[in-house]
């Protein structure tokens, strides 16, 4: 696979500050989000932007990326790959190619025996394997015969929309021994949380001497979304309003992961005031859903027409409201 220039993806220079990287990500994520941009390539571009941000926002991952350049995904431990059960590893991880529009796009090359044998990119997306630190765990029981392989862990990154709605995702794996590729369908439970795991029974490593295969455990991570902030089961978003809407009241559209909703703006709303949309958050234990909170943010025109300026000047002269009086600050 060709080298991916994450700096170019975000539109920043290599010496960009973390603040510049964050600003660039938010701008690109908003531009290419599938709910905003309906072009055919927008979803793929949105995932590429998220992938680049996941690496560059972390100083340690960014340092490794800068150090290894185009070869950083294939960095191997000095001793090279270690054989797994039956003379090799059923899944070959070192040539992991990242995400495509349907999920994982495949594993290829020759696999390592532990986290130090994986590429930095693989560690970032898939973790380092089991509790013992090995990318492939030993078979259960440790004895001879047809032992069942222990479970294999990986990371699957989901958009907030996928988490809220649930649904399915397809991932493609490559068998390191036979070279065959297989596609697995992953059911995404509605409201699944970061850190929870999706189990694919019997889809992990092959067992010893023909024994049963282990399970594949996919640990959930939620990709950053420039529109929302998740806190527990609740989702937070900003609702821009004009000064006259804030003063007089009215209606506004609020973005939610399942579509836009119209809400009432109470008269006399200041920036920071919140409205609650019950049941529009993530599913919580017990079947109860969290809420979505919309925070009003008053915005003013960057440029005023002559008429608008005259009206604002008239309001300034006639209004007795003094926002910086002590009584208004309490």
DRENKEGU-462372 format. One record per residue (C-alpha): residue in one letter; residue number from 1; x, y, z. Coordinates in nm, 4 decimals, padded with zeros to 6 digits. Layout:
{"a",NUM,{X,Y,Z}} ...
***
This chain:
{"x",1,{00.0000,00.0000,00.0000}} {"x",2,{00.1187,00.3516,-00.0807}} {"x",3,{00.2305,00.5749,00.2050}} {"x",4,{-00.0499,00.7894,00.3463}} {"x",5,{00.0486,01.1481,00.4135}} {"x",6,{-00.1658,01.2304,00.7157}} {"x",7,{-00.0452,01.5912,00.7183}} {"x",8,{-00.1673,01.6382,00.3616}} {"x",9,{-00.4970,01.4697,00.4495}} {"x",10,{-00.5622,01.7309,00.7192}} {"x",11,{-00.4098,02.0137,00.5122}} {"x",12,{-00.1414,02.1101,00.7643}} {"x",13,{00.2370,02.1355,00.7579}} {"x",14,{00.4573,01.8746,00.9223}} {"x",15,{00.5552,02.1170,01.2000}} {"x",16,{00.1937,02.2106,01.2757}} {"x",17,{00.1029,02.2533,01.6417}} {"x",18,{-00.1462,02.0235,01.8141}} {"x",19,{-00.3939,02.3116,01.8194}} {"x",20,{-00.3569,02.3613,01.4425}} {"x",21,{-00.4096,01.9884,01.3863}} {"x",22,{-00.7258,01.9909,01.5945}} {"x",23,{-00.8642,02.2948,01.4121}} {"x",24,{-00.7835,02.1407,01.0740}} {"x",25,{-00.9531,01.8154,01.1724}} {"x",26,{-01.2709,01.9887,01.2836}} {"x",27,{-01.2847,02.1844,00.9594}} {"x",28,{-01.2305,01.8760,00.7411}} {"x",29,{-01.4661,01.6557,00.9444}} {"x",30,{-01.7435,01.9105,00.9085}} {"x",31,{-01.6755,01.9457,00.5337}} {"x",32,{-01.6830,01.5738,00.4524}} {"x",33,{-01.9295,01.4365,00.7083}} {"x",34,{-02.1799,01.2172,00.5146}} {"x",35,{-02.4743,01.3973,00.6746}} {"x",36,{-02.3456,01.7275,00.5387}} {"x",37,{-02.1665,01.6293,00.2170}} {"x",38,{-02.3628,01.3996,-00.0156}} {"x",39,{-02.0825,01.3515,-00.2713}} {"x",40,{-01.9982,00.9883,-00.3455}} {"x",41,{-01.6450,01.0132,-00.2038}} {"x",42,{-01.7341,01.2136,00.1075}} {"x",43,{-01.7722,00.9146,00.3404}} {"x",44,{-01.4329,00.7712,00.2417}} {"x",45,{-01.2702,01.1128,00.2824}} {"x",46,{-01.4358,01.1523,00.6239}} {"x",47,{-01.2862,00.8195,00.7386}} {"x",48,{-00.9422,00.9184,00.6046}} {"x",49,{-00.9583,01.2457,00.7960}} {"x",50,{-01.0536,01.0591,01.1146}} {"x",51,{-00.7706,00.8087,01.0639}} {"x",52,{-00.5164,01.0888,01.0170}} {"x",53,{-00.6367,01.2746,01.3256}} {"x",54,{-00.6205,00.9619,01.5421}} {"x",55,{-00.2475,00.9393,01.4696}} {"x",56,{-00.1441,01.3054,01.4671}} {"x",57,{-00.3374,01.4105,01.7778}} {"x",58,{-00.1312,01.1713,01.9922}} {"x",59,{00.2294,01.2938,02.0408}} {"x",60,{00.3676,00.9406,02.0819}} {"x",61,{00.1921,00.8009,01.7740}} {"x",62,{00.2861,01.1111,01.5770}} {"x",63,{00.6554,01.0691,01.6692}} {"x",64,{00.6520,00.7070,01.5488}} {"x",65,{00.4789,00.8077,01.2287}} {"x",66,{00.7368,01.0825,01.1645}} {"x",67,{01.0238,00.8450,01.2439}} {"x",68,{00.9303,00.5493,01.0251}} {"x",69,{00.7814,00.7392,00.7329}} {"x",70,{00.6431,00.5234,00.4536}} {"x",71,{00.7832,00.2086,00.6154}} {"x",72,{00.6428,00.2650,00.9634}} {"x",73,{00.3583,00.0167,00.9171}} {"x",74,{00.5993,-00.2700,00.8487}} {"x",75,{00.8402,-00.2274,01.1369}} {"x",76,{00.9329,-00.5684,01.2733}} {"x",77,{01.1116,-00.6814,01.5888}} {"x",78,{01.4790,-00.7798,01.5417}} {"x",79,{01.4085,-01.1527,01.5638}} {"x",80,{01.1450,-01.1417,01.2958}} {"x",81,{00.8081,-01.3179,01.3153}} {"x",82,{00.7636,-01.6112,01.5515}} {"x",83,{00.5663,-01.9146,01.4383}} {"x",84,{00.2274,-01.9751,01.5958}} {"x",85,{00.0506,-02.3047,01.6510}} {"x",86,{00.0701,-02.5510,01.3663}} {"x",87,{00.3779,-02.3784,01.2210}} {"x",88,{00.2356,-02.0339,01.1566}} {"x",89,{-00.0189,-01.7686,01.2446}} {"x",90,{-00.3624,-01.8111,01.0856}} {"x",91,{-00.4046,-01.4336,01.0631}} {"x",92,{-00.1259,-01.2231,00.9207}} {"x",93,{-00.1241,-00.8702,01.0616}} {"x",94,{00.1898,-00.6845,00.9471}} {"x",95,{00.0496,-00.5627,00.6162}} {"x",96,{-00.2673,-00.4155,00.7643}} {"x",97,{-00.3941,-00.1586,00.5194}} {"x",98,{-00.6278,00.0468,00.7366}} {"x",99,{-00.9975,00.1096,00.6874}} {"x",100,{-01.2023,00.1263,00.3737}} {"x",101,{-01.5704,00.2130,00.3430}} {"x",102,{-01.6715,-00.1351,00.4602}} {"x",103,{-01.4419,-00.1687,00.7623}} {"x",104,{-01.1042,-00.3342,00.7860}} {"x",105,{-00.9500,-00.3710,00.4426}} {"x",106,{-00.7313,-00.6697,00.5185}} {"x",107,{-00.4222,-00.8167,00.6746}} {"x",108,{-00.1237,-00.9288,00.4679}} {"x",109,{00.2526,-00.9890,00.4884}} {"x",110,{00.4156,-01.1910,00.7666}} {"x",111,{00.2890,-01.1630,01.1239}} {"x",112,{00.4778,-01.0810,01.4417}} {"x",113,{00.4574,-01.2742,01.7631}} {"x",114,{00.3903,-00.9853,02.0005}} {"x",115,{00.3176,-00.6120,02.0124}} {"x",116,{00.6806,-00.5312,01.9409}} {"x",117,{00.6457,-00.7259,01.6160}} {"x",118,{00.3510,-00.5224,01.4915}} {"x",119,{00.3662,-00.1926,01.3088}} {"x",120,{00.2951,00.1226,01.5045}} {"x",121,{-00.0191,00.1723,01.3000}} {"x",122,{-00.1438,-00.1753,01.3875}} {"x",123,{-00.0857,-00.1125,01.7582}} {"x",124,{-00.2764,00.2143,01.7332}} {"x",125,{-00.5822,00.0586,01.5679}} {"x",126,{-00.5843,-00.2951,01.7002}} {"x",127,{-00.4058,-00.2891,02.0363}} {"x",128,{-00.1374,-00.5350,02.1370}} {"x",129,{-00.3405,-00.8522,02.1730}} {"x",130,{-00.4224,-01.0337,02.4931}} {"x",131,{-00.3496,-00.9554,02.8581}} {"x",132,{-00.0065,-01.1115,02.8316}} {"x",133,{00.0949,-00.8616,02.5636}} {"x",134,{00.1166,-01.1095,02.2733}} {"x",135,{-00.0639,-01.0444,01.9466}} {"x",136,{-00.1456,-01.4169,01.9390}} {"x",137,{-00.2243,-01.5906,02.2645}} {"x",138,{-00.1326,-01.9429,02.3557}} {"x",139,{-00.3884,-02.2202,02.3215}} {"x",140,{-00.5948,-02.2900,02.6284}} {"x",141,{-00.4943,-02.5802,02.8454}} {"x",142,{-00.1297,-02.5790,02.7350}} {"x",143,{-00.1325,-02.9567,02.6828}} {"x",144,{-00.1007,-03.1676,02.3739}} {"x",145,{-00.3892,-03.2613,02.1507}} {"x",146,{-00.6649,-03.0579,01.9950}} {"x",147,{-00.6592,-02.7520,02.2182}} {"x",148,{-00.8945,-02.4613,02.1577}} {"x",149,{-00.7150,-02.1379,02.0727}} {"x",150,{-00.7613,-01.8463,02.3062}} {"x",151,{-00.9487,-01.5417,02.1892}} {"x",152,{-00.7955,-01.2734,01.9680}} {"x",153,{-00.8615,-00.9068,02.0341}} {"x",154,{-00.8751,-00.6209,01.7844}} {"x",155,{-01.0184,-00.2687,01.7729}} {"x",156,{-01.3053,-00.1553,01.5546}} {"x",157,{-01.3614,00.2181,01.5121}} {"x",158,{-01.7220,00.3305,01.4700}} {"x",159,{-01.8819,00.6629,01.3900}} {"x",160,{-02.1212,00.8094,01.6440}} {"x",161,{-02.4021,00.7593,01.3923}} {"x",162,{-02.3277,00.3854,01.3812}} {"x",163,{-02.3228,00.3654,01.7610}} {"x",164,{-02.6568,00.5444,01.7978}} {"x",165,{-02.8379,00.3585,01.5198}} {"x",166,{-02.6701,00.0196,01.5421}} {"x",167,{-02.6589,-00.1938,01.2300}} {"x",168,{-02.3882,-00.4006,01.0645}} {"x",169,{-02.0347,-00.3593,00.9313}} {"x",170,{-01.8325,-00.5933,00.7107}} {"x",171,{-01.4634,-00.6597,00.7771}} {"x",172,{-01.2247,-00.8534,00.5556}} {"x",173,{-00.9509,-01.0789,00.6978}} {"x",174,{-00.6646,-01.2561,00.5208}} {"x",175,{-00.5578,-01.6056,00.6286}} {"x",176,{-00.1773,-01.5995,00.6650}} {"x",177,{-00.1399,-01.9739,00.6013}} {"x",178,{-00.3629,-02.0202,00.2971}} {"x",179,{-00.3646,-01.6663,00.1601}} {"x",180,{-00.7432,-01.6803,00.1407}} {"x",181,{-00.9500,-01.3779,00.2324}} {"x",182,{-01.2792,-01.3977,00.4130}} {"x",183,{-01.5413,-01.1348,00.4840}} {"x",184,{-01.7181,-01.1299,00.8181}} {"x",185,{-02.0373,-00.9450,00.9019}} {"x",186,{-02.0267,-00.7649,01.2360}} {"x",187,{-02.3530,-00.6756,01.4065}} {"x",188,{-02.3247,-00.3437,01.5894}} {"x",189,{-02.5646,-00.3300,01.8854}} {"x",190,{-02.7507,-00.0023,01.9191}} {"x",191,{-02.5934,00.2184,02.1862}} {"x",192,{-02.2729,00.0160,02.2316}} {"x",193,{-02.0170,00.2065,02.4424}} {"x",194,{-01.6465,00.2761,02.3942}} {"x",195,{-01.4452,-00.0057,02.5508}} {"x",196,{-01.7171,-00.2663,02.5111}} {"x",197,{-01.6411,-00.5673,02.2928}} {"x",198,{-01.8246,-00.7405,02.0109}} {"x",199,{-01.7642,-01.1172,02.0090}} {"x",200,{-01.7462,-01.3149,01.6835}} {"x",201,{-01.7595,-01.6764,01.7998}} {"x",202,{-01.5105,-01.9087,01.6322}} {"x",203,{-01.3640,-01.6353,01.4100}} {"x",204,{-01.0322,-01.5953,01.5915}} {"x",205,{-00.7075,-01.7946,01.5746}} {"x",206,{-00.7092,-02.1587,01.4667}} {"x",207,{-00.6743,-02.4161,01.7437}} {"x",208,{-00.3717,-02.6422,01.7953}} {"x",209,{-00.3649,-02.9627,01.5884}} {"x",210,{-00.7049,-02.8975,01.4368}} {"x",211,{-00.8679,-02.7914,01.7618}} {"x",212,{-01.1550,-02.5394,01.7793}} {"x",213,{-01.0796,-02.1814,01.6804}} {"x",214,{-01.0953,-01.9062,01.9379}} {"x",215,{-01.3260,-01.6076,01.9222}} {"x",216,{-01.2508,-01.2686,01.7701}} {"x",217,{-01.3198,-00.9841,02.0148}} {"x",218,{-01.3601,-00.6396,01.8624}} {"x",219,{-01.3081,-00.3579,02.1131}} {"x",220,{-01.5168,-00.0529,02.0263}} {"x",221,{-01.3719,00.2939,01.9792}} {"x",222,{-01.5827,00.5918,01.8699}} {"x",223,{-01.4307,00.8222,01.6103}} {"x",224,{-01.4278,01.1943,01.6993}} {"x",225,{-01.7252,01.3876,01.5637}} {"x",226,{-01.6958,01.7641,01.5235}} {"x",227,{-02.0702,01.8086,01.5788}} {"x",228,{-02.1117,01.6272,01.9104}} {"x",229,{-01.9551,01.5534,02.2477}} {"x",230,{-02.0425,01.2316,02.4308}} {"x",231,{-02.0644,01.2196,02.8099}} {"x",232,{-02.1798,00.8824,02.9384}} {"x",233,{-02.5190,00.8175,02.7779}} {"x",234,{-02.5748,01.1850,02.6932}} {"x",235,{-02.4804,01.3718,02.3767}} {"x",236,{-02.4048,01.7459,02.3682}} {"x",237,{-02.4182,01.9804,02.0701}} {"x",238,{-02.4195,02.3558,02.0007}} {"x",239,{-02.7251,02.5414,01.8640}} {"x",240,{-02.6352,02.8730,01.6936}} {"x",241,{-02.9017,03.1446,01.7344}} {"x",242,{-02.9243,03.5087,01.6317}} {"x",243,{-02.9473,03.7916,01.8879}} {"x",244,{-03.3116,03.8569,01.7967}} {"x",245,{-03.4008,03.4860,01.8234}} {"x",246,{-03.2389,03.4771,02.1659}} {"x",247,{-03.4245,03.7898,02.2789}} {"x",248,{-03.7666,03.7274,02.1224}} {"x",249,{-03.7757,03.3494,02.1092}} {"x",250,{-03.8447,03.1357,01.8075}} {"x",251,{-03.7504,02.8008,01.6598}} {"x",252,{-03.4251,02.6418,01.5457}} {"x",253,{-03.3063,02.3170,01.3914}} {"x",254,{-03.0847,02.0967,01.6070}} {"x",255,{-02.8545,01.8317,01.4639}} {"x",256,{-02.8856,01.4848,01.6165}} {"x",257,{-02.7140,01.1608,01.5082}} {"x",258,{-03.0475,01.0437,01.3652}} {"x",259,{-03.1419,01.3640,01.1810}} {"x",260,{-03.2439,01.7258,01.2375}} {"x",261,{-03.5179,01.8274,01.4809}} {"x",262,{-03.6956,02.1603,01.5318}} {"x",263,{-03.6881,02.2978,01.8856}} {"x",264,{-03.8304,02.6036,02.0578}} {"x",265,{-03.5999,02.8887,02.1596}} {"x",266,{-03.7370,03.0396,02.4804}} {"x",267,{-03.7475,03.4200,02.4792}} {"x",268,{-03.4635,03.5785,02.6752}} {"x",269,{-03.2153,03.2947,02.6155}} {"x",270,{-02.8495,03.3757,02.6743}} {"x",271,{-02.5479,03.1887,02.5390}} {"x",272,{-02.4928,02.8769,02.7459}} {"x",273,{-02.8593,02.8040,02.8108}} {"x",274,{-02.9384,02.4389,02.7381}} {"x",275,{-03.2403,02.2498,02.6180}} {"x",276,{-03.2903,01.8761,02.6733}} {"x",277,{-03.4161,01.6337,02.4095}} {"x",278,{-03.5080,01.3306,02.6142}} {"x",279,{-03.4241,00.9880,02.4774}} {"x",280,{-03.2071,01.1190,02.1922}} {"x",281,{-02.8781,01.0039,02.3441}} {"x",282,{-02.7104,00.6641,02.3670}} {"x",283,{-02.8771,00.3532,02.5036}} {"x",284,{-02.8044,00.3070,02.8730}} {"x",285,{-02.8139,-00.0099,03.0867}} {"x",286,{-03.1681,-00.1248,03.1526}} {"x",287,{-03.2972,-00.0137,02.8139}} {"x",288,{-03.3207,00.3559,02.9072}} {"x",289,{-03.1750,00.6039,02.6606}} {"x",290,{-02.9677,00.9073,02.7475}} {"x",291,{-03.0565,01.2602,02.6414}} {"x",292,{-02.9285,01.5088,02.3866}} {"x",293,{-02.8465,01.8567,02.5188}} {"x",294,{-02.8464,02.1545,02.2843}} {"x",295,{-02.6519,02.4566,02.4111}} {"x",296,{-02.7526,02.7926,02.2671}} {"x",297,{-02.4680,02.9987,02.1257}} {"x",298,{-02.5548,03.3549,02.0191}} {"x",299,{-02.3820,03.4528,01.6945}} {"x",300,{-02.3784,03.7928,01.5241}} {"x",301,{-02.3249,03.8862,01.1585}} {"x",302,{-01.9620,03.9417,01.0633}} {"x",303,{-02.0671,04.2290,00.8381}} {"x",304,{-02.3707,04.4573,00.8771}} {"x",305,{-02.5705,04.6346,00.6117}} {"x",306,{-02.6336,05.0035,00.6632}} {"x",307,{-02.9906,04.9284,00.7719}} {"x",308,{-02.8810,04.6605,01.0174}} {"x",309,{-02.6185,04.8869,01.1682}} {"x",310,{-02.8748,05.1665,01.2103}} {"x",311,{-03.1154,04.9304,01.3887}} {"x",312,{-02.8462,04.8019,01.6210}} {"x",313,{-02.7412,05.1596,01.7005}} {"x",314,{-03.1035,05.2505,01.7720}} {"x",315,{-03.1374,04.9479,02.0022}} {"x",316,{-02.8165,05.0436,02.1824}} {"x",317,{-02.9517,05.3939,02.2471}} {"x",318,{-03.2965,05.2896,02.3645}} {"x",319,{-03.2183,04.9737,02.5641}} {"x",320,{-03.1657,05.0048,02.9375}} {"x",321,{-03.0251,04.6545,02.9658}} {"x",322,{-02.6759,04.6498,03.1211}} {"x",323,{-02.5353,04.2941,03.1010}} {"x",324,{-02.2298,04.3772,03.3121}} {"x",325,{-02.4266,04.5059,03.6078}} {"x",326,{-02.3651,04.3000,03.9198}} {"x",327,{-02.7281,04.1810,03.9327}} {"x",328,{-02.6992,04.0339,03.5824}} {"x",329,{-02.3777,03.8482,03.6674}} {"x",330,{-02.5221,03.6586,03.9650}} 
***
